[in-house]
Amino acid sequence: MTLKTTIAQLEEVQAAITKILEGGQDLGRGDKRLIRARLASLSEREQVLLTRYYAEQGEGVGARNVGLIRRD
């Protein structure tokens, strides 16, 4: 089993969100119906992955790039 990187998972979630926004949540033809993942669930997952990605990149809430500290 291959583990996907955070960015790969994030891209998949964002692609799924785009499909829903462009084509709708429910698809149907005749007596068959397909319901894509719920937009709310995908949005929550996107936030989790974004938080993880920023933490991996050192850009989390507590991380700041202040450059060199001057000591006078």
C-alpha positions in Angstrom: 0.0 0.0 0.0 1.4 3.4 -1.0 0.9 6.3 1.3 -0.1 9.5 -0.5 1.6 12.8 0.4 -0.4 15.5 1.9 -0.2 17.6 -1.2 -1.5 14.6 -3.4 -4.4 14.1 -1.0 -5.1 17.9 -1.1 -5.1 17.9 -4.9 -7.6 15.0 -4.9 -10.0 16.7 -2.5 -9.8 20.0 -4.4 -10.5 18.1 -7.7 -13.5 16.5 -6.1 -14.8 19.9 -4.8 -14.4 21.3 -8.3 -16.4 18.5 -9.8 -19.2 19.1 -7.4 -19.2 22.9 -8.1 -19.1 22.4 -11.8 -21.5 19.4 -12.2 -23.6 19.2 -9.1 -23.8 16.9 -6.1 -26.3 14.4 -7.5 -26.2 12.8 -10.9 -28.9 10.7 -12.3 -30.0 8.9 -15.5 -33.1 6.9 -15.7 -33.5 4.9 -12.5 -29.8 5.1 -11.6 -28.4 7.8 -9.3 -25.0 8.8 -8.1 -24.4 11.0 -5.1 -20.9 12.4 -4.9 -19.2 13.0 -1.6 -20.8 15.8 0.3 -19.4 19.3 -0.2 -19.3 20.0 3.5 -17.3 16.8 4.2 -14.8 17.6 1.4 -14.4 21.2 2.7 -13.7 20.0 6.2 -11.1 17.5 4.8 -9.6 20.3 2.7 -9.1 22.4 5.9 -7.4 19.5 7.7 -5.1 18.8 4.8 -4.3 22.5 4.4 -3.4 22.8 8.1 -1.2 19.7 7.8 0.5 21.0 4.6 1.3 24.4 6.2 2.7 22.7 9.3 4.9 20.5 7.1 6.1 23.6 5.2 6.8 25.4 8.4 4.0 27.9 7.7 1.7 27.0 10.5 -0.1 29.4 12.7 2.8 29.6 15.2 5.5 29.7 12.6 6.9 33.1 11.5 9.9 33.8 9.4 11.4 36.8 11.1 14.8 36.6 9.3 18.0 37.5 11.2 17.6 38.9 14.7 19.8 41.9 15.3 21.7 42.0 18.5 22.9 45.5 19.3 
